[in-house]
Structure formats: C-alpha cells, structure tokens
Amino acid sequence: MEEKSNFEIILPDGSIYRRTKKESSVRGYDPDGKPKKMKFEIKSSCERCGQCCIKDTPVLLKEDFPLLMKGIISERDIYTVREGEAIRSFIDGDIYFSSMELIKIRPIIGTSTCLFYDYDEGCTIYENRPTVCKEYECWNENVSITGLEKRRLTRLDLFGSIDILKKAIEKHEENCSLNIFNSSIDKLKSKKSETIKKEEEIKEKADENFEKIVEMILYDSEIRQWAKDRLNIQEDVSSLIFGKRLLELAPLYGLIIEKEGENFIIKVMEVEE
C-alpha cells in the first residue's frame, strides 16, 4: 500500500493532486514538498538592453574628445546645457536646474532617446560609445559618475583656441546669463501674483523685468544670426556654441512668449491650485 503524503496541490481544473513519496518531486518543490530555493542570475555587465539609452542621453567627458576628432560624433550630434538651465526630467516630469555646464548628445526629436540608439540594432556606436556609457552600471546601486565637474567636456575645451568663438560665447553669457534670466522671470511672476497695494510701484518693477527678459531674448537671437551670417554657423551647431534659445526655454519657466512684428508678448501660464 502506497504511503500517502500531506502535500497537496489544487490543479487549475479544481481537482486535488496528492504526491506520494515514491513519486518524483513536483517542479519547483523538493521531494519533501518544500519549495525549492529560487536561483537568480546576477547581472554584472552591459547586456545592451537599451533601457539607459531611451531614458536620457549621455554627457560627454574630456576623455571623449577623440570621438569628436575622429568624426564618430560630430558637432551636429551634440548640444550645450548651460549652467542654471531649466531641464524637464523625462523620468518624473519635474523641472530641475543644471548646476554646471554640460555637453550632451542630442536626443531623437520628440523623445529622450539617444540619437545613436536604434530600436532594432541597439547602440550604433557601441564599440566607440562615450565614457559615461561605458562606466554606467545599471545593475549597481551606485550609478553616479565620479568627478563629473572636473571631467566634463565644456565649450572652453572645444572652442577655447578659436578666439572669435570664445569671445562670442563670453559675450552671450554676459548678456544672456541664465542666472539673471531665471531671476527676472521669478520677479515678473511674483509681481503678477502680489496683492495690489502699491499698484504703480509693482507695475514699474514688472515692466523692468519684462524689458530685461525681452532684451536678453533679442540679444540671444541676434548673436545667433551674427554667427550664421559671419561664420556660417547653422542652427544645429548654434545650440552647441550658445546653448538652447531662450525662447525655447521659456515654457519650462511657465511663460508663453510670442512675437508680433517687432513687439513681444509675454504671458504667464496660469497654474491650477
């Protein structure tokens, strides 16, 4: 007579399966009816899954300069994030401000995916990918890049020896400082929301901030046109030399800026409480 076990499994059809000791163990359980220990394979290297490639684009470091020299990455493939620039995170949708100047690979238009990522083939420059991509370990809890502030590639590294471009960048930073741009926008928005106790004074200060924003937008546009006319620098390279246009950044600050003829109209977006 077969010795019965207390071990039971209710099958999908509702019937009950009882295993006897003479039977081989059920899949996932040892002969005593206890669950087997699960085996996990620990990831320890890049499997080219593409997850990091579609979430954001890499920052270039000084070590990546040879990639530019060899033409693997061109000046049209990269752009500058300026210090203090508002950036919308593709991960949580929040707005952050860059604490330093960075040069990054462009995303595919309308996405956060790296320009060099192909959804069928994966990274198209994998053997010559940027240093950040090589050092990034998605399987490791510590995924930050060490020494970024010192290692990052900057516009000075690229254009420091070209006097006319170096001076143009310095002039642009002087007249289109993002710290001043951010401050002027904050003041403009705060004056709009203040209670009108000193109506004339508030209006005057709001007008000053309005004029400052417009002045910076005009200079930003004019220097790009100068670079195009004088140096034949096209728009796709202009964003590397001068960063994104201020008009392009405005919506991230809650502003709608429209141009009608020679005049600008600045509207503050209403935020729902």
Secondary structure, DSSP 8 states (H G I E B T S, - for coil): -----S-EEE-TTS-EEE--TTS---TTB-TTS-B---------S-----HHHHH---B-BGGGHHHHHTTSS-GGGEEEE-TT-EEE-TTT--EEE-SS-EEEE-B-TTSSSBTTEETTTEETTGGG--HHHHH--TTSS----TTHHHHB--HHHHHTT-HHHHHHHHHHHHHS-HHHHHHHHHHHHHHHHS--SSHHHHHHHHHHHHHHHHHHHHHHHHHHHHHHHHH---HHHHHHHS-S-HHHHGGGGTEEEEEETTEEEEEE-----
